[in-house]
């Protein structure tokens, strides 16, 4: 008791404790989607913990990167498990982010007063795409080297600044050891710093504004039941986390992440090279367009279209005027459905036509 009094006198956190005690979560037929955010956060924590453990042995140079990962997988006790956890959790995290983002979109949870919550969420999604892209090169294997060449070439197609962007990402004209060192800096310093800041804002906004109720349920005027955030909602979240951890351990045991062969810039391109599954729909789109669209290069038009799409997606809360006024917007729901179908179709085509 004396210890707690000593602590409370110096750090007045009683108001925070009272806030979480009084906080509640609405219960309705779509409540299950509320858990997707916690699911993303749990997988991110796994990424942080396993990433720190890998950093103890990893060496970010072209001469030593592959060998250091090989050492982790073969000599370090449970090193293979830590690396597999890091890789599998990264893929599950991207899947969870897609689910969380589209669930938020279809529930119109971006409407007033949660516009900034949506914007910070989309920015986090884009940053995690950057995590995936930069982390893919770090083992310095042949597949990662070739995929990074393709990915940075796509970045080079951005109108006006493409060439400069490609050189900035690569640290030169070609993908070399300088690219590896640069991507390592992005992966462990710059992107984590951005995530810490934006994630803190995002979580604070979610806690302050609470969970959004879908428009259809809000308009029905029915009195909703509520469950306490602590401990009931957190307990259900924790059960999902434990099941997820079990799934991760099963995937790591049955399908440990392979290392492949060391990168050789002079080696021929291995067959079937493509980006990770969460970016492959962009790659398939570039492969599907003709060389020219009107008077412009087809691939440049596609990249410009993706940039416009990202800007549209960020500013959805301000474009969907009907939802802001409390009226369900069928047009934006249809747009969301079209985007989901497009991503799924292009992803399926990429894997069936390769």
VOPAGU-2260 file (C-alpha; in pm, 1 decimal, decimal comma):
REM VOPAGU-2260
SITE   aa  ch    i         X         Y         Z
SITE  UNK   A    0       0,0       0,0       0,0
SITE  UNK   A    1     283,9     240,0      85,9
SITE  UNK   A    2     452,1     162,7    -246,2
SITE  UNK   A    3     132,6     238,8    -442,4
SITE  UNK   A    4      79,5     563,3    -251,3
SITE  UNK   A    5     439,9     664,3    -322,5
SITE  UNK   A    6     384,5     593,9    -693,4
SITE  UNK   A    7      47,2     773,9    -716,9
SITE  UNK   A    8     185,6    1083,5    -543,2
SITE  UNK   A    9     449,9    1122,1    -811,8
SITE  UNK   A   10     259,5     990,0   -1114,5
SITE  UNK   A   11    -112,3    1075,7   -1101,4
SITE  UNK   A   12    -245,7     800,5   -1326,8
SITE  UNK   A   13    -565,8     744,7   -1128,1
SITE  UNK   A   14    -762,5     932,4   -1395,9
SITE  UNK   A   15    -635,4     690,4   -1660,9
SITE  UNK   A   16    -734,2     391,8   -1448,6
SITE  UNK   A   17   -1082,3     536,3   -1392,5
SITE  UNK   A   18   -1113,0     606,8   -1764,9
SITE  UNK   A   19   -1046,9     243,2   -1859,4
SITE  UNK   A   20   -1278,5     120,1   -1584,7
SITE  UNK   A   21   -1566,1     327,4   -1723,0
SITE  UNK   A   22   -1486,8     268,4   -2092,1
SITE  UNK   A   23   -1727,1      31,6   -2270,0
SITE  UNK   A   24   -1767,2    -121,5   -2616,2
SITE  UNK   A   25   -2102,8    -134,8   -2801,9
SITE  UNK   A   26   -2236,8    -483,5   -2875,9
SITE  UNK   A   27   -2405,8    -551,3   -3212,5
SITE  UNK   A   28   -2385,1    -793,2   -3506,6
SITE  UNK   A   29   -2068,4    -628,7   -3640,4
SITE  UNK   A   30   -1883,8    -613,8   -3307,9
SITE  UNK   A   31   -1641,0    -885,8   -3411,9
SITE  UNK   A   32   -1458,1    -637,5   -3637,2
SITE  UNK   A   33   -1360,1    -435,4   -3331,0
SITE  UNK   A   34   -1107,8    -708,4   -3248,7
SITE  UNK   A   35    -919,3    -665,8   -3577,5
SITE  UNK   A   36    -735,2    -358,3   -3444,7
SITE  UNK   A   37    -607,3    -542,4   -3137,8
SITE  UNK   A   38    -509,5    -831,7   -3361,4
SITE  UNK   A   39    -290,9    -594,9   -3568,2
SITE  UNK   A   40    -136,3    -448,6   -3252,9
SITE  UNK   A   41     -51,4    -793,8   -3115,2
SITE  UNK   A   42     122,2    -898,8   -3438,5
SITE  UNK   A   43     312,7    -569,2   -3441,5
SITE  UNK   A   44     440,4    -639,0   -3088,6
SITE  UNK   A   45     561,3    -981,4   -3207,2
SITE  UNK   A   46     741,2    -806,2   -3493,1
SITE  UNK   A   47     913,3    -568,4   -3253,7
SITE  UNK   A   48    1023,0    -839,3   -3009,5
SITE  UNK   A   49    1148,7   -1084,3   -3273,1
SITE  UNK   A   50    1311,2    -800,9   -3469,6
SITE  UNK   A   51    1510,7    -690,5   -3164,8
SITE  UNK   A   52    1625,8   -1048,4   -3107,1
SITE  UNK   A   53    1735,9   -1081,9   -3470,5
SITE  UNK   A   54    1927,5    -753,7   -3444,1
SITE  UNK   A   55    2155,8    -911,2   -3184,2
SITE  UNK   A   56    2316,5   -1122,9   -3457,7
SITE  UNK   A   57    2231,0    -957,8   -3790,5
SITE  UNK   A   58    2503,7    -768,2   -3981,8
SITE  UNK   A   59    2376,0    -528,0   -4252,9
SITE  UNK   A   60    2649,3    -561,0   -4515,4
SITE  UNK   A   61    2655,6    -737,7   -4849,9
SITE  UNK   A   62    2951,0    -947,8   -4730,0
SITE  UNK   A   63    2795,8   -1062,9   -4400,8
SITE  UNK   A   64    2414,7   -1028,6   -4414,2
SITE  UNK   A   65    2339,4   -1369,7   -4566,4
SITE  UNK   A   66    2591,2   -1547,0   -4344,3
SITE  UNK   A   67    2455,8   -1377,1   -4030,5
SITE  UNK   A   68    2100,1   -1494,7   -4108,1
SITE  UNK   A   69    2236,8   -1840,3   -4183,1
SITE  UNK   A   70    2415,1   -1835,2   -3847,3
SITE  UNK   A   71    2091,5   -1734,4   -3672,2
SITE  UNK   A   72    1903,9   -2023,9   -3833,0
SITE  UNK   A   73    2165,3   -2293,7   -3777,6
SITE  UNK   A   74    2376,8   -2199,7   -3474,6
SITE  UNK   A   75    2167,2   -1978,3   -3247,9
SITE  UNK   A   76    1936,8   -2172,6   -3018,1
SITE  UNK   A   77    1579,1   -2132,1   -3150,6
SITE  UNK   A   78    1712,5   -1881,6   -3402,6
SITE  UNK   A   79    1520,8   -2054,1   -3683,1
SITE  UNK   A   80    1201,2   -2012,9   -3480,6
SITE  UNK   A   81    1258,6   -1642,3   -3413,4
SITE  UNK   A   82    1323,1   -1572,0   -3782,2
SITE  UNK   A   83    1020,9   -1774,7   -3891,4
SITE  UNK   A   84     804,6   -1596,9   -3633,0
SITE  UNK   A   85     924,2   -1261,0   -3764,6
SITE  UNK   A   86     850,3   -1354,7   -4126,9
SITE  UNK   A   87     517,1   -1529,1   -4071,3
SITE  UNK   A   88     394,4   -1258,8   -3832,6
SITE  UNK   A   89     480,3    -995,4   -4094,5
SITE  UNK   A   90     257,3   -1169,1   -4348,7
SITE  UNK   A   91     -26,0   -1220,3   -4102,3
SITE  UNK   A   92       5,9    -856,7   -3996,6
SITE  UNK   A   93     -39,7    -735,9   -4354,4
SITE  UNK   A   94    -346,8    -957,3   -4390,8
SITE  UNK   A   95    -486,7    -825,9   -4062,2
SITE  UNK   A   96    -424,0    -466,5   -4172,8
SITE  UNK   A   97    -618,0    -523,7   -4495,8
SITE  UNK   A   98    -908,2    -672,5   -4297,9
SITE  UNK   A   99    -904,6    -395,4   -4036,6
SITE  UNK   A  100    -887,7    -119,2   -4298,6
SITE  UNK   A  101   -1170,5    -251,0   -4514,9
SITE  UNK   A  102   -1386,8    -335,4   -4212,4
SITE  UNK   A  103   -1345,9      25,5   -4099,2
SITE  UNK   A  104   -1429,3     145,9   -4449,2
SITE  UNK   A  105   -1747,0     -59,7   -4493,3
SITE  UNK   A  106   -1870,7      28,4   -4143,8
SITE  UNK   A  107   -1819,4     397,7   -4237,1
SITE  UNK   A  108   -1617,5     441,1   -3917,1
SITE  UNK   A  109   -1424,9     724,1   -4079,6
SITE  UNK   A  110   -1715,7     967,2   -4044,8
SITE  UNK   A  111   -1723,7    1260,7   -3806,0
SITE  UNK   A  112   -1551,5    1290,8   -3558,8
SITE  UNK   A  113   -1307,7    1013,6   -3660,5
SITE  UNK   A  114   -1156,3    1160,7   -3978,3
SITE  UNK   A  115    -808,0    1186,7   -3827,1
SITE  UNK   A  116    -832,0     832,1   -3691,4
SITE  UNK   A  117    -888,7     707,6   -4047,4
SITE  UNK   A  118    -604,5     916,7   -4191,6
SITE  UNK   A  119    -353,4     795,7   -3930,3
SITE  UNK   A  120    -470,3     438,5   -3992,6
SITE  UNK   A  121    -410,7     464,9   -4368,8
SITE  UNK   A  122     -68,6     620,2   -4306,9
SITE  UNK   A  123      17,8     327,9   -4077,1
SITE  UNK   A  124     -89,8      84,1   -4349,4
SITE  UNK   A  125     141,2     255,2   -4601,0
SITE  UNK   A  126     430,2     253,3   -4353,5
SITE  UNK   A  127     384,6    -119,4   -4291,8
SITE  UNK   A  128     398,7    -174,5   -4667,1
SITE  UNK   A  129     734,7       3,0   -4646,0
SITE  UNK   A  130     838,1    -231,2   -4364,6
SITE  UNK   A  131     754,8    -530,6   -4581,3
SITE  UNK   A  132     939,6    -396,4   -4884,6
SITE  UNK   A  133    1253,5    -292,1   -4694,1
SITE  UNK   A  134    1267,4    -605,8   -4479,3
SITE  UNK   A  135    1242,1    -837,0   -4778,9
SITE  UNK   A  136    1597,2    -748,3   -4891,7
SITE  UNK   A  137    1769,2    -786,2   -4554,9
SITE  UNK   A  138    1849,2   -1162,6   -4577,5
SITE  UNK   A  139    2041,3   -1072,4   -4896,2
SITE  UNK   A  140    1933,5   -1379,8   -5091,8
SITE  UNK   A  141    1894,9   -1403,5   -5468,1
SITE  UNK   A  142    1514,6   -1388,1   -5470,9
SITE  UNK   A  143    1511,4   -1076,6   -5251,0
SITE  UNK   A  144    1777,9    -906,5   -5463,8
SITE  UNK   A  145    1583,9    -960,1   -5786,4
SITE  UNK   A  146    1249,7    -863,8   -5630,6
SITE  UNK   A  147    1405,1    -542,4   -5497,1
SITE  UNK   A  148    1536,4    -458,2   -5844,1
SITE  UNK   A  149    1182,9    -500,9   -5980,4
SITE  UNK   A  150    1026,7    -304,0   -5694,2
SITE  UNK   A  151    1264,6      -9,7   -5723,3
SITE  UNK   A  152    1217,6      -6,7   -6100,7
SITE  UNK   A  153     843,6      30,6   -6037,6
SITE  UNK   A  154     919,9     323,5   -5805,8
SITE  UNK   A  155    1121,6     468,8   -6094,2
SITE  UNK   A  156     801,7     490,7   -6300,0
SITE  UNK   A  157     651,5     759,3   -6074,3
SITE  UNK   A  158     588,7    1063,6   -6295,4
SITE  UNK   A  159     847,0    1345,8   -6276,5
SITE  UNK   A  160    1039,4    1217,3   -5971,8
SITE  UNK   A  161    1067,6     847,8   -6056,6
SITE  UNK   A  162    1435,3     842,9   -6155,3
SITE  UNK   A  163    1539,9    1038,9   -5845,9
SITE  UNK   A  164    1320,9     820,8   -5623,0
SITE  UNK   A  165    1476,1     501,5   -5759,0
SITE  UNK   A  166    1830,1     632,6   -5701,5
SITE  UNK   A  167    1733,3     745,1   -5351,3
SITE  UNK   A  168    1596,3     400,6   -5263,2
SITE  UNK   A  169    1888,1     211,9   -5415,1
SITE  UNK   A  170    2160,1     446,3   -5295,0
SITE  UNK   A  171    2289,6     453,0   -5652,1
SITE  UNK   A  172    2203,9     335,7   -6002,6
SITE  UNK   A  173    2201,4     -36,3   -5913,3
SITE  UNK   A  174    2089,9    -256,4   -5622,7
SITE  UNK   A  175    2412,8    -310,8   -5427,8
SITE  UNK   A  176    2539,1    -339,2   -5072,5
SITE  UNK   A  177    2461,1      31,4   -5034,9
SITE  UNK   A  178    2095,2     -51,8   -5100,9
SITE  UNK   A  179    2104,8    -317,5   -4830,7
SITE  UNK   A  180    2250,6     -75,2   -4576,1
SITE  UNK   A  181    1996,4     190,7   -4673,5
SITE  UNK   A  182    1703,0     -49,4   -4645,7
SITE  UNK   A  183    1832,2    -162,2   -4306,0
SITE  UNK   A  184    1827,8     200,5   -4191,7
SITE  UNK   A  185    1472,3     240,8   -4317,3
SITE  UNK   A  186    1363,0     -84,6   -4153,4
SITE  UNK   A  187    1508,2     -40,6   -3804,0
SITE  UNK   A  188    1524,8     338,4   -3758,3
SITE  UNK   A  189    1323,1     565,4   -3986,9
SITE  UNK   A  190    1005,1     357,2   -4028,3
SITE  UNK   A  191     988,1     253,6   -3658,1
SITE  UNK   A  192    1019,9     619,6   -3555,6
SITE  UNK   A  193     731,3     710,6   -3786,2
SITE  UNK   A  194     521,1     420,0   -3658,1
SITE  UNK   A  195     573,2     512,0   -3291,5
SITE  UNK   A  196     451,2     867,3   -3349,9
SITE  UNK   A  197     153,1     788,1   -3573,7
SITE  UNK   A  198      49,1     476,0   -3380,2
SITE  UNK   A  199      47,9     673,1   -3054,0
SITE  UNK   A  200    -183,0     932,1   -3211,8
SITE  UNK   A  201    -403,4     659,8   -3363,9
SITE  UNK   A  202    -445,0     466,9   -3037,4
SITE  UNK   A  203    -507,3     785,6   -2839,8
SITE  UNK   A  204    -783,2     889,2   -3080,6
SITE  UNK   A  205    -944,7     544,2   -3063,8
SITE  UNK   A  206    -946,8     553,8   -2683,4
SITE  UNK   A  207   -1077,2     909,9   -2661,9
SITE  UNK   A  208   -1349,5     875,7   -2927,8
SITE  UNK   A  209   -1446,7     515,1   -2858,0
SITE  UNK   A  210   -1572,6     255,0   -3102,4
SITE  UNK   A  211   -1784,7     370,1   -3394,2
SITE  UNK   A  212   -2129,0     218,9   -3446,2
SITE  UNK   A  213   -2221,7     132,2   -3810,2
SITE  UNK   A  214   -2464,3     378,1   -3969,8
SITE  UNK   A  215   -2731,1     115,1   -4032,8
SITE  UNK   A  216   -2740,9      25,3   -3663,0
SITE  UNK   A  217   -2713,8     386,3   -3552,0
SITE  UNK   A  218   -3016,2     478,7   -3764,9
SITE  UNK   A  219   -3228,5     194,9   -3626,2
SITE  UNK   A  220   -3238,7     384,0   -3293,5
SITE  UNK   A  221   -3224,4      55,4   -3102,5
SITE  UNK   A  222   -3066,0      69,7   -2759,2
SITE  UNK   A  223   -2736,2    -116,0   -2780,1
SITE  UNK   A  224   -2589,0    -331,8   -2509,5
SITE  UNK   A  225   -2238,7    -250,5   -2396,6
SITE  UNK   A  226   -1957,3    -460,9   -2259,8
SITE  UNK   A  227   -1685,9    -317,1   -2033,8
SITE  UNK   A  228   -1356,4    -256,6   -2213,1
SITE  UNK   A  229   -1169,3    -382,0   -1908,1
SITE  UNK   A  230   -1161,3    -667,4   -1832,1
SITE  UNK   A  231   -1420,2    -830,7   -2065,1
SITE  UNK   A  232   -1322,6    -689,5   -2406,4
SITE  UNK   A  233    -950,5    -717,2   -2326,6
SITE  UNK   A  234   -1001,9   -1077,4   -2212,8
SITE  UNK   A  235   -1168,6   -1170,4   -2543,4
SITE  UNK   A  236    -887,6    -991,9   -2726,6
SITE  UNK   A  237    -629,0   -1190,1   -2527,7
SITE  UNK   A  238    -796,2   -1519,9   -2621,9
SITE  UNK   A  239    -763,3   -1422,8   -2988,7
SITE  UNK   A  240    -397,8   -1333,9   -2932,4
SITE  UNK   A  241    -327,2   -1674,5   -2778,0
SITE  UNK   A  242    -495,5   -1851,8   -3070,6
SITE  UNK   A  243    -292,7   -1638,9   -3312,0
SITE  UNK   A  244      28,7   -1726,2   -3131,4
SITE  UNK   A  245     -63,3   -2094,4   -3157,8
SITE  UNK   A  246    -124,6   -2054,4   -3531,3
SITE  UNK   A  247     211,0   -1879,2   -3572,8
SITE  UNK   A  248     398,1   -2151,6   -3387,4
SITE  UNK   A  249     226,2   -2417,6   -3600,4
SITE  UNK   A  250     319,4   -2236,1   -3922,8
SITE  UNK   A  251     679,5   -2194,8   -3806,8
SITE  UNK   A  252     706,0   -2562,8   -3716,3
SITE  UNK   A  253     542,7   -2698,1   -4031,7
SITE  UNK   A  254     671,3   -2439,9   -4279,4
SITE  UNK   A  255     990,8   -2278,5   -4145,2
SITE  UNK   A  256    1094,3   -1973,5   -4346,2
SITE  UNK   A  257    1359,9   -2065,7   -4602,4
SITE  UNK   A  258    1676,1   -1865,7   -4665,9
SITE  UNK   A  259    1754,7   -1957,7   -5026,1
SITE  UNK   A  260    2088,5   -1881,8   -5190,7
SITE  UNK   A  261    2313,5   -1582,3   -5136,5
SITE  UNK   A  262    2252,6   -1281,1   -5361,0
SITE  UNK   A  263    2473,7   -1251,8   -5668,5
SITE  UNK   A  264    2418,6    -940,2   -5883,5
SITE  UNK   A  265    2569,3   -1122,5   -6184,0
SITE  UNK   A  266    2348,5   -1432,5   -6154,2
SITE  UNK   A  267    2055,0   -1479,2   -6397,8
SITE  UNK   A  268    1708,7   -1381,2   -6282,4
SITE  UNK   A  269    1544,4   -1676,4   -6103,0
SITE  UNK   A  270    1208,7   -1787,5   -6245,2
SITE  UNK   A  271     884,6   -1679,0   -6082,1
SITE  UNK   A  272    1017,2   -1359,9   -5922,8
SITE  UNK   A  273     738,5   -1138,8   -5791,8
SITE  UNK   A  274     666,8    -911,4   -5494,1
SITE  UNK   A  275     514,3   -1039,3   -5173,6
SITE  UNK   A  276     144,6   -1133,1   -5193,2
SITE  UNK   A  277      23,3    -802,5   -5047,0
SITE  UNK   A  278     187,6    -606,1   -5332,7
SITE  UNK   A  279     145,7    -852,1   -5614,7
SITE  UNK   A  280    -179,8    -698,8   -5743,0
SITE  UNK   A  281      18,9    -386,5   -5843,4
SITE  UNK   A  282     277,8    -601,3   -6021,1
SITE  UNK   A  283       9,5    -794,6   -6209,7
SITE  UNK   A  284    -159,9    -470,1   -6313,8
SITE  UNK   A  285     167,3    -342,2   -6463,8
SITE  UNK   A  286     209,2    -671,6   -6651,9
SITE  UNK   A  287    -146,3    -653,0   -6788,4
SITE  UNK   A  288    -149,7    -301,7   -6936,3
SITE  UNK   A  289     -40,7    -229,0   -7294,6
SITE  UNK   A  290     282,7     -46,4   -7368,3
SITE  UNK   A  291      93,5     271,0   -7459,3
SITE  UNK   A  292    -226,3     421,3   -7322,8
SITE  UNK   A  293    -322,0     708,7   -7551,3
SITE  UNK   A  294       7,1     899,3   -7585,9
SITE  UNK   A  295     159,4     793,4   -7252,9
SITE  UNK   A  296     356,6     485,0   -7142,8
SITE  UNK   A  297     114,5     230,3   -6998,0
SITE  UNK   A  298     316,3     157,2   -6683,6
SITE  UNK   A  299     349,4     529,4   -6602,8
SITE  UNK   A  300     -29,8     569,2   -6635,2
SITE  UNK   A  301     -81,4     277,0   -6394,2
SITE  UNK   A  302     158,0     420,9   -6134,8
SITE  UNK   A  303     -11,0     761,0   -6163,4
SITE  UNK   A  304    -347,5     587,5   -6117,5
SITE  UNK   A  305    -224,8     415,0   -5800,6
SITE  UNK   A  306     -98,3     746,8   -5660,6
SITE  UNK   A  307    -437,0     908,0   -5726,1
SITE  UNK   A  308    -603,2     607,4   -5562,4
SITE  UNK   A  309    -390,5     640,4   -5249,1
SITE  UNK   A  310    -472,7    1011,2   -5220,9
SITE  UNK   A  311    -843,0     932,4   -5268,1
SITE  UNK   A  312    -823,6     663,1   -4999,2
SITE  UNK   A  313    -660,2     897,2   -4748,4
SITE  UNK   A  314    -923,8    1166,7   -4796,2
SITE  UNK   A  315   -1229,2     939,4   -4808,9
SITE  UNK   A  316   -1378,4    1094,7   -4488,4
SITE  UNK   A  317   -1396,9    1434,6   -4659,9
SITE  UNK   A  318   -1523,4    1299,7   -4993,0
SITE  UNK   A  319   -1805,9    1085,7   -4853,7
SITE  UNK   A  320   -2039,3    1374,8   -4769,8
SITE  UNK   A  321   -2348,1    1154,9   -4720,3
SITE  UNK   A  322   -2189,2     945,5   -4445,6
SITE  UNK   A  323   -2071,8    1263,9   -4275,2
SITE  UNK   A  324   -2436,5    1371,2   -4266,1
SITE  UNK   A  325   -2545,9    1038,4   -4118,4
SITE  UNK   A  326   -2683,9     893,8   -4443,9
SITE  UNK   A  327   -2550,6     558,5   -4573,8
SITE  UNK   A  328   -2350,4     612,3   -4892,5
SITE  UNK   A  329   -2411,1     329,4   -5138,6
SITE  UNK   A  330   -2169,7     480,6   -5391,4
SITE  UNK   A  331   -1872,0     451,3   -5157,0
SITE  UNK   A  332   -1976,2     101,3   -5051,7
SITE  UNK   A  333   -1978,0       0,2   -5419,3
SITE  UNK   A  334   -1635,6     162,0   -5467,8
SITE  UNK   A  335   -1502,2     -41,6   -5174,4
SITE  UNK   A  336   -1646,9    -364,5   -5316,0
SITE  UNK   A  337   -1491,5    -292,4   -5657,5
SITE  UNK   A  338   -1149,8    -230,1   -5496,3
SITE  UNK   A  339   -1167,1    -557,6   -5300,3
SITE  UNK   A  340   -1270,9    -754,8   -5610,7
SITE  UNK   A  341    -994,2    -589,9   -5813,0
SITE  UNK   A  342    -723,7    -671,7   -5556,1
SITE  UNK   A  343    -842,3   -1033,5   -5523,4
SITE  UNK   A  344    -873,2   -1081,8   -5900,5
SITE  UNK   A  345    -528,2    -943,0   -5977,0
SITE  UNK   A  346    -372,9   -1146,6   -5694,6
SITE  UNK   A  347    -532,7   -1469,9   -5817,7
SITE  UNK   A  348    -426,2   -1397,5   -6175,7
SITE  UNK   A  349     -68,5   -1329,7   -6063,0
SITE  UNK   A  350     -42,1   -1672,7   -5900,5
SITE  UNK   A  351    -226,8   -1867,6   -6169,2
SITE  UNK   A  352     -52,7   -1711,8   -6471,3
SITE  UNK   A  353     306,4   -1710,9   -6341,1
